[in-house]
Amino acid sequence: MRRHETTVEDGTVYVETDDGQLEVGALDRIVDAVGGHAWTIEYSDWEREYYDDLDTSDEGMIVDVVDMTEAMTHGESFVEMLRTHPSEPAATTTERSALSPRMGLFVGKLLENLESGLG
């Protein structure tokens, strides 16, 4: 199964597709949405209890969010989902910090990857 890479060019995040690059949005907005450039890997007591074979050896490591973003690859279904989501915030949104639906979907996947650690 083909994986689609993430690239960053001139401060903009793109996901590679069979038809070229699909723009996700500004890297700075994505980094701000996850809380900054550094992410510390942590595991809750619940995760430790529920997943008794969980490898937590990476706990406490600090991950560079930009590096993690650039290392992300995506399956075809995620790329199609990204493609169908609007690349601009809703017209009714008045907050300048609002994310577009496409960027929100991407940020959600990035957070999922960050929260799952390196193992």
Secondary structure, 3 states (H helix, E strand, C coil): CCCEEEEEECCEEEEEECCEEEEEEEHHHHHHHCCCCEEECCCCHHHHHHCCCCCCCCCCCEEEHHHHHHHCEECHHHHHHHHHCCCCCCCCCCCCCCCCHHHHHHHHHHHHHHHCCCC
